[in-house]
Amino acid sequence: MMRYLERIFDDEGKLTKEGRIIYAHAMHLSKVDDLPEELIEYVWKEDESREDIEDLYELLIPSMVLENPHPFFLQTSMNPSLVSIDWTNLEAAMEDILRQALAEQTTPNRKMERKMALSFKATNLDMEVIRPKKDAVCVQSITFVFSQATAKSYWIHFKNAKGGDIEEMEVPKGSHEFQISIEDKLQFPTGLYYWTILVNGTPMTNRLYVCTEESAREMLSSH
C-alpha cells in the first residue's frame, strides 16, 4: 500500500495520472472505500482532479475494468487479514516482514545468546537440526526437521527472551520430523524464544520467533 502512495502523488504532492486511473477503476469496481485515505481526501478537496477522474470513469469500459483491474486492486485483494496463508511455509518476503517487526519488539537474552554461540562450535554431532533455521518465524506450529532419524528420544527445552523456562517436549526415537503446536497464546505468546536439544551430552541451542496468527496478520497488514 505504501509504495503505491509514491506513485499516486508526485514530489509536489499533486495527484498523478496513475492516481486518477486508480480512482476511476475503484469507482467501476465499487472499491473506493479500499483506497488510501490520503487519496480519497485529496480528490474530494480538488475539484479539477475530481472532474478528470469522472471523465476517465466515463471513458473506461466497465467490462474491461472488471476483467483487467489496475494492479493496485490485485495487491489489496491479497490483504493478509482476508486471505488464507500457509503459515507453515511462509513466503520469504512475509517472513522477512514478520522477523523485522518481531526483532524490533524484543531484546535478545545475553546468557542464552552466549550459549547459542558456543553450541555452534560443536562438531561431529550424530544429528543436526535442519529446521527451524536461526531466527525462523513460526506461526501456529514449530516444525523440527532432523538430518536423520533420531537414534533415541531427545528432549527439546524452550526458554523465552527473559530466560524463563517455557516448555519441555520429548522427541520420540526414530523421528525425522517433530511438530509442536503453539496455538496456545498463554503458553507461547508472540515473542523471541530459545530452544535447546542435548545430543550426546552436547547442547544445541538456537533462537526463533513465535507469532500468533492474529499478530502476524496485523504486522503484514500494516506494512
KASULWO-V522421 format. One record per residue. RES is the residue in one letter. PSI is psi in whole degrees, 0 to 359 (* if undefined). Layout:
BEGIN
<<RES/PSI> <RES/PSI>>
END
This chain:
BEGIN
<<M/315> <M/320> <R/337> <Y/332> <L/327> <E/336> <R/341> <I/325> <F/143> <D/185> <D/337> <E/3> <G/15> <K/153> <L/131> <T/172> <K/319> <E/324> <G/320> <R/321> <I/316> <I/318> <Y/318> <A/320> <H/318> <A/323> <M/317> <H/327> <L/359> <S/42> <K/30> <V/324> <D/343> <D/352> <L/157> <P/141> <E/325> <E/321> <L/314> <I/314> <E/319> <Y/313> <V/321> <W/340> <K/334> <E/104> <D/319> <E/316> <S/321> <R/321> <E/319> <D/318> <I/321> <E/323> <D/317> <L/319> <Y/318> <E/327> <L/328> <L/141> <I/118> <P/316> <S/324> <M/323> <V/318> <L/322> <E/331> <N/68> <P/159> <H/143> <P/336> <F/320> <F/337> <L/324> <Q/311> <T/335> <S/344> <M/25> <N/123> <P/337> <S/347> <L/331> <V/162> <S/128> <I/139> <D/93> <W/339> <T/327> <N/70> <L/142> <E/147> <A/318> <A/318> <M/316> <E/322> <D/319> <I/313> <L/317> <R/315> <Q/316> <A/318> <L/323> <A/326> <E/339> <Q/349> <T/158> <T/123> <P/148> <N/121> <R/317> <K/316> <M/328> <E/323> <R/317> <K/321> <M/317> <A/320> <L/324> <S/331> <F/356> <K/349> <A/139> <T/170> <N/37> <L/148> <D/340> <M/141> <E/151> <V/112> <I/319> <R/150> <P/148> <K/166> <K/132> <D/25> <A/149> <V/122> <C/126> <V/130> <Q/319> <S/159> <I/124> <T/119> <F/130> <V/128> <F/156> <S/338> <Q/167> <A/136> <T/131> <A/342> <K/180> <S/146> <Y/156> <W/135> <I/124> <H/135> <F/138> <K/151> <N/184> <A/340> <K/357> <G/6> <G/143> <D/132> <I/308> <E/156> <E/122> <M/143> <E/129> <V/118> <P/153> <K/142> <G/13> <S/130> <H/334> <E/146> <F/122> <Q/138> <I/124> <S/134> <I/29> <E/346> <D/106> <K/333> <L/323> <Q/318> <F/73> <P/161> <T/132> <G/191> <L/138> <Y/158> <Y/137> <W/149> <T/133> <I/133> <L/116> <V/111> <N/41> <G/353> <T/122> <P/133> <M/121> <T/140> <N/171> <R/157> <L/167> <Y/137> <V/137> <C/127> <T/155> <E/322> <E/313> <S/320> <A/316> <R/321> <E/318> <M/318> <L/324> <S/328> <S/351> <H/*>>
END
